[in-house]
């Protein structure tokens, strides 16, 4: 806190002044940066997730590819004016996507089959074929029904004020839950 003296024209005495004292909290730049990043977090998109095959129609032993749209994978910057005892302080917070985290919720895979991808993942295309495996794909070796897979984007948060202060805040994640069902395809062989 800082102690401030406030001198104002008197409301009761003509030509006089009134003196009052006030304790005003001193807010650290880091606290203001955290407040600015809270505004930025409200603008960070929840991932728009794509899968191939569709998440509700997966096939045992066929890789399921996971990715997020380019709309979800973008840098978000917000500038806010925060009130301080010495006047408004502009702070800019920036959230940059770092990695894609895929938890396919496979109860039969080691660690649930979790994956970390350096980018937004890759959308499967027909020329790749069914045997192709990507960094963000997962092969379910047994059938599962209605499991809750989780796809998250991990964000790096930085901030900078017009007073020259800057820094990093803890990484944050935005997550979308995707319901997954994977079945077996029965084949009939005849002579």
C-alpha positions as CSV (number, residue, x, y, z in Angstrom):
1,X,0.0,0.0,0.0
2,X,1.0,3.6,-0.5
3,X,-0.3,6.5,1.5
4,X,-1.6,9.4,-0.6
5,X,-2.7,12.8,0.4
6,X,-5.6,14.2,-1.5
7,X,-6.1,18.0,-1.7
8,X,-9.4,19.3,-3.1
9,X,-11.2,22.6,-3.1
10,X,-13.3,22.9,0.0
11,X,-17.1,22.4,-0.4
12,X,-17.7,24.3,2.8
13,X,-15.1,27.1,2.9
14,X,-14.8,29.5,0.0
15,X,-11.3,29.6,-1.3
16,X,-10.2,26.8,1.1
17,X,-8.9,23.3,0.6
18,X,-9.7,20.0,2.2
19,X,-6.9,17.5,2.9
20,X,-7.6,13.8,3.2
21,X,-5.3,10.8,3.4
22,X,-5.9,7.4,1.6
23,X,-4.2,4.0,1.6
24,X,-4.0,2.8,-2.0
25,X,-3.0,-0.7,-2.9
26,X,0.1,-1.1,-5.1
27,X,-0.7,-3.7,-7.7
28,X,2.4,-5.5,-9.0
29,X,2.9,-5.7,-12.8
30,X,2.7,-9.5,-12.6
31,X,-0.7,-9.3,-11.0
32,X,-1.8,-6.9,-13.7
33,X,-0.4,-9.3,-16.3
34,X,-2.4,-12.2,-14.8
35,X,-5.5,-10.1,-15.0
36,X,-4.8,-9.3,-18.7
37,X,-4.1,-13.0,-19.5
38,X,-7.5,-13.9,-17.9
39,X,-9.1,-11.7,-20.6
40,X,-7.0,-13.4,-23.2
41,X,-7.9,-16.8,-22.0
42,X,-11.6,-16.0,-22.6
43,X,-10.7,-15.5,-26.3
44,X,-8.6,-18.7,-26.7
45,X,-10.7,-21.2,-28.8
46,X,-11.7,-24.6,-27.6
47,X,-10.4,-27.0,-30.3
48,X,-12.5,-27.8,-33.3
49,X,-11.6,-31.5,-33.6
50,X,-11.5,-33.7,-36.7
51,X,-11.1,-37.4,-36.9
52,X,-10.8,-40.0,-39.6
53,X,-12.6,-42.3,-39.5
54,X,-15.5,-40.5,-37.7
55,X,-15.1,-40.8,-34.0
56,X,-18.4,-42.7,-33.6
57,X,-17.5,-45.2,-36.3
58,X,-13.9,-46.2,-35.6
59,X,-12.6,-49.6,-36.8
60,X,-10.4,-52.0,-34.8
61,X,-6.8,-52.1,-36.2
62,X,-7.4,-49.1,-38.5
63,X,-5.6,-45.9,-37.4
64,X,-7.8,-43.1,-36.1
65,X,-6.4,-39.8,-37.1
66,X,-6.8,-36.7,-34.9
67,X,-6.4,-33.0,-35.8
68,X,-7.7,-29.6,-35.0
69,X,-8.8,-26.9,-37.5
70,X,-6.6,-24.0,-38.4
71,X,-9.2,-21.7,-36.8
72,X,-8.3,-23.4,-33.4
73,X,-4.5,-23.3,-34.1
74,X,-3.7,-19.6,-34.1
75,X,-2.0,-17.0,-31.9
76,X,-4.4,-14.9,-29.8
77,X,-3.4,-11.4,-28.6
78,X,-5.5,-9.1,-26.5
79,X,-4.6,-5.6,-25.1
80,X,-6.4,-4.3,-22.1
81,X,-6.3,-1.2,-20.0
82,X,-6.1,-2.0,-16.3
83,X,-6.9,0.6,-13.6
84,X,-4.0,1.4,-11.2
85,X,-3.5,4.1,-8.6
86,X,-1.3,6.0,-11.0
87,X,-3.7,5.8,-14.0
88,X,-4.6,3.2,-16.6
89,X,-1.9,0.7,-17.6
90,X,-2.0,-1.0,-21.0
91,X,-1.0,-4.7,-20.9
92,X,-0.8,-7.0,-23.9
93,X,-1.2,-10.7,-23.4
94,X,-0.4,-13.3,-26.1
95,X,-1.4,-16.9,-26.2
96,X,0.4,-19.1,-28.7
97,X,-0.4,-22.7,-29.4
98,X,2.5,-25.1,-28.5
99,X,1.3,-28.6,-29.0
100,X,-1.7,-30.8,-29.5
101,X,-2.4,-33.4,-26.8
102,X,-4.6,-36.3,-27.7
103,X,-5.9,-38.8,-25.2
104,X,-7.9,-41.4,-27.2
105,X,-9.2,-43.0,-23.9
106,X,-8.2,-46.5,-25.1
107,X,-8.6,-48.6,-21.9
108,X,-6.5,-51.4,-23.5
109,X,-3.5,-49.3,-24.6
110,X,-0.5,-48.4,-22.4
111,X,-1.1,-45.0,-20.9
112,X,-4.5,-44.8,-22.6
113,X,-2.7,-44.3,-25.9
114,X,-1.9,-40.6,-25.2
115,X,-0.1,-38.6,-27.9
116,X,1.8,-35.3,-28.1
117,X,2.0,-33.6,-31.4
118,X,4.2,-30.6,-32.4
119,X,1.5,-29.0,-34.5
120,X,-2.3,-29.1,-35.1
121,X,-2.2,-32.7,-36.3
122,X,-2.6,-33.9,-39.8
123,X,-6.0,-34.6,-41.5
124,X,-6.0,-38.0,-43.1
125,X,-6.4,-38.0,-46.9
126,X,-7.4,-41.0,-49.1
127,X,-4.0,-41.2,-51.0
128,X,-2.4,-42.0,-47.6
129,X,-4.2,-45.3,-47.4
130,X,-5.5,-47.1,-44.3
131,X,-2.1,-48.4,-43.2
132,X,-0.6,-44.9,-42.8
133,X,0.1,-43.8,-39.2
134,X,0.6,-40.2,-38.2
135,X,2.0,-38.5,-35.1
136,X,-1.5,-37.9,-33.8
137,X,-3.1,-41.1,-34.9
138,X,-4.0,-44.0,-32.6
139,X,-4.8,-47.7,-33.4
140,X,-7.5,-49.2,-31.3
141,X,-6.7,-53.0,-31.1
142,X,-10.0,-53.8,-29.4
143,X,-13.5,-52.6,-29.6
144,X,-14.6,-49.7,-27.3
145,X,-18.0,-48.1,-26.9
146,X,-18.7,-44.5,-26.0
147,X,-15.4,-43.6,-24.3
148,X,-14.5,-40.0,-23.6
149,X,-11.5,-39.0,-25.6
150,X,-9.9,-35.6,-24.9
151,X,-8.2,-33.3,-27.4
152,X,-6.3,-30.3,-25.9
153,X,-4.2,-27.5,-27.2
154,X,-1.5,-26.4,-24.8
155,X,-0.9,-22.6,-24.9
156,X,2.2,-20.5,-24.0
157,X,1.1,-17.2,-22.4
158,X,3.3,-14.1,-22.5
159,X,2.6,-10.5,-21.5
160,X,4.1,-7.1,-21.9
161,X,3.2,-3.7,-20.4
162,X,4.0,-0.2,-21.8
163,X,6.2,0.3,-18.8
164,X,8.7,-2.1,-20.2
165,X,7.8,-5.1,-17.9
166,X,7.2,-8.4,-19.6
167,X,7.2,-12.1,-18.7
168,X,5.6,-15.5,-19.1
169,X,2.7,-17.1,-17.3
170,X,2.1,-20.8,-16.7
171,X,0.9,-22.7,-19.8
172,X,-2.8,-23.2,-20.1
173,X,-4.9,-25.8,-22.0
174,X,-8.2,-25.7,-23.8
175,X,-9.9,-29.1,-24.2
176,X,-12.7,-30.7,-26.2
177,X,-14.2,-34.1,-25.2
178,X,-15.0,-36.4,-28.1
179,X,-17.2,-39.5,-27.7
180,X,-15.5,-42.4,-29.4
181,X,-16.9,-45.9,-30.4
182,X,-14.7,-48.4,-32.2
183,X,-16.1,-51.6,-33.6
184,X,-14.9,-54.7,-35.4
185,X,-15.7,-55.4,-39.0
186,X,-16.8,-59.0,-39.6
187,X,-15.6,-60.6,-42.8
188,X,-17.2,-63.6,-44.5
189,X,-14.8,-65.7,-46.6
190,X,-16.3,-68.1,-49.1
191,X,-15.0,-70.4,-51.8
